[in-house]
Amino acid sequence: MTTPIENTELRSDISKIEQKRQILEKIVDITRAIESMQESLNAVLVLGVASKDLPKDALNLYSSLSGSLRNLPVNKIKEYYSNLEILVKKQLNKILGYSGVNFSESDDIEFITLSSDSEGENPLDLLDSFKRTAQTAVSLRVLLRKRGVQTPGSAIPVTPEVIKQHLNHLEVEETNQRGKIKNKIEEMQQEIGGMIENPAYPEAMKSMLRDVVDNLDQDLAQLAKGAPVERLSFVADAEEIVSVDEQEFDVEEIVIDAVVAEPVSEPAGFSQAAARWLNSPWDVSWDDVRKDQ
């Protein structure tokens, strides 16, 4: 006998996973923001100490500087560092305001992921920018030290104790958010596992779904090791995701007992889109995939 895939059933499965992906996207955004704030505030602490006392971790930031910066004359490096130092001090209070929110509250999640400040800048963009600014400032101090120029610690407008309190708060919040990511990934694994067990889906599609589950297993392993969320497969850039566009399998029909089913009336594009969507980054919605068809 033959059994065509019921698109209503596939839509239902896709809808369940889409809902979890949307929630996961928000949690990942929050976790990335927390990680940015932690790295930024740690860099600010380093800026507050004399260059002769820079920790070893700070010295590693030197390697991230471009060749053009490394080859600048000392006076120009000092000028750039002075400008970055002013910018860090100017933005620090706003960053501390973000780092003090309760990330378990939905209003605070929207505050970070959706709001913009008076200048129209999204908080997530500001946090990324601040991290680059603070870390580059540290790198320039390392560069000056390597050139034999010692620099005093910056006069940060808040005490190190205040920054450390914020870092302690962020550590707790990060642990909570990473636990939520783990739970959502496991829920997605269960949903996809049900699709794999569904006899109506062809083996080629199930093979692709198993690859997705394997990626999720790797994500869970990365989370357990404390890796940044940037390394998770759901946060990978689109070009790093293996495309299934060229896979030659017809997911609109299935063979049971070696008999080929008649194609269903809806074009094959629906299930092809489902295959592409399941292997796309977490911030690509089901509607986005359908619009591209």
Secondary structure, 3 states (H helix, E strand, C coil): CCCCCCHHHHHHHHHHHHHHHHHHHHHHHHHHHHHHHHHHHHHHHHHCCCHHHCCHHHHHHHHHCCHHHHCCCHHHHHHHHHHHHHHHHHHHHHHHHHHCCCCCCHHHHHHHHCCCCCCCCCHHHHHHHHHHHHHHHHHHHHHHHHCCCCCCCCCCCCCHHHHHHHHHHHHHHHHHHHHHHHHHHHHHHHHHHHHHHCCCCCHHHHHHHHHHHHHHHHHHHHHHCCCCHHHCHHHCCHHHCCCCCCCCCCCCCCEECCEECCCCCCCCHHHHHHHHHHCCCCCCCHHHHHHCC
